């Protein structure tokens, strides 16, 4: 059985890969891989659509690595009813 955190990780990896156009690694930094505020806004919309989690643009800057961002989204997913 896949844990919710793993499902979140898989979804976020897929979203980042599609948004950035490259494969991402666990230590990937959204902005060092070519991400910018417009791409971050698109990525946020995809996360909300796919996972039902709202993320603010500022939080992408604060959680720019893949693992940090997955942690943020997973925590919010766990808080949902």
C-alpha positions, 0 to 999 in steps of 0.5 A, spaced: 500 500 500 502 506 498 502 511 504 499 518 503 506 521 503 508 517 498 502 519 493 504 526 495 511 525 493 509 522 486 504 527 485 509 533 486 515 530 482 510 529 476 508 536 477 515 539 478 517 535 472 512 537 467 512 544 469 520 545 469 521 540 463 526 536 466 527 530 471 527 532 478 531 529 484 530 529 491 535 535 493 532 539 486 531 546 487 525 549 483 529 556 482 536 553 481 532 548 475 530 554 472 523 556 475 521 563 476 514 566 479 510 565 473 512 557 473 511 557 480 504 560 480 502 554 474 505 549 479 501 551 485 495 551 480 497 544 478 498 542 486 491 545 488 488 541 482 491 534 483 491 534 491 486 539 493 492 543 497 493 551 497 500 553 497 502 561 497 507 563 492 511 565 498 511 558 500 514 556 494 520 561 495 520 558 502 520 551 501 524 551 494 527 544 494 523 538 492 523 535 499 521 541 503 515 542 498 513 535 499 513 536 506 509 542 506 504 539 501 504 532 505 502 536 512 497 540 509 494 533 505 494 530 512 490 536 515 485 535 510 478 531 513 
